[in-house]
Amino acid sequence: MSTIKVNDKLQEIELPLSIAEILILNKVVQPQMVTVQLNGSFVLKDDYETTLLKQDDEIDFLFFMGGGSEFFSRIK
């Protein structure tokens, strides 16, 4: 088993594992809507299948949401 950090939480995983596979393992519902940072650098979606994780990697799933301006204007 190897240890990586996913969204600031340690996870024990069996390597080799790709970014696409870690998205599935973490039950990301709409992976096409997620941007991934690996060790502080953005990874292109086209590279999710071929980018393999290694011991002590840090990966962050960034979920971008549109809108919200109307909501925030109502709570002021």
ZIZIZI-V468224 format. One record per pair of residues at least 24 apart in sequence whose ideal C-beta (glycine too) atoms are under 10 Angstrom apart, sorted by sequence separation. I is the first residue (numbers start at 1). J is the second residue. If there is no record, write none. Layout:
# ZIZIZI-V468224
I|J ; I|J
This chain:
# ZIZIZI-V468224
19|43 ; 36|60 ; 37|61 ; 20|45 ; 23|48 ; 35|60 ; 36|61 ; 37|62 ; 19|45 ; 22|48 ; 34|60 ; 35|61 ; 36|62 ; 20|47 ; 21|48 ; 34|61 ; 35|62 ; 19|47 ; 20|48 ; 21|49 ; 34|62 ; 35|63 ; 18|47 ; 19|48 ; 20|49 ; 22|51 ; 34|63 ; 35|64 ; 18|48 ; 19|49 ; 20|50 ; 31|61 ; 33|63 ; 34|64 ; 18|49 ; 19|50 ; 20|51 ; 21|52 ; 22|53 ; 33|64 ; 18|50 ; 19|51 ; 21|53 ; 33|65 ; 18|51 ; 19|52 ; 26|59 ; 28|61 ; 30|63 ; 4|38 ; 5|39 ; 18|52 ; 19|53 ; 29|63 ; 17|52 ; 18|53 ; 22|57 ; 26|61 ; 28|63 ; 16|52 ; 17|53 ; 23|59 ; 15|52 ; 16|53 ; 17|54 ; 22|59 ; 15|53 ; 16|54 ; 19|57 ; 23|61 ; 15|54 ; 22|61 ; 13|53 ; 15|55 ; 17|57 ; 19|59 ; 11|53 ; 13|55 ; 15|57 ; 19|61 ; 13|57 ; 6|53 ; 11|59 ; 4|53 ; 4|54 ; 8|58 ; 2|53 ; 4|55 ; 5|56 ; 6|57 ; 7|58 ; 2|54 ; 3|55 ; 4|56 ; 5|57 ; 6|58 ; 7|59 ; 8|60 ; 2|55 ; 3|56 ; 4|57 ; 5|58 ; 6|59 ; 7|60 ; 1|55 ; 2|56 ; 3|57 ; 4|58 ; 5|59 ; 6|60 ; 7|61 ; 2|57 ; 4|59 ; 5|60 ; 6|61 ; 7|62
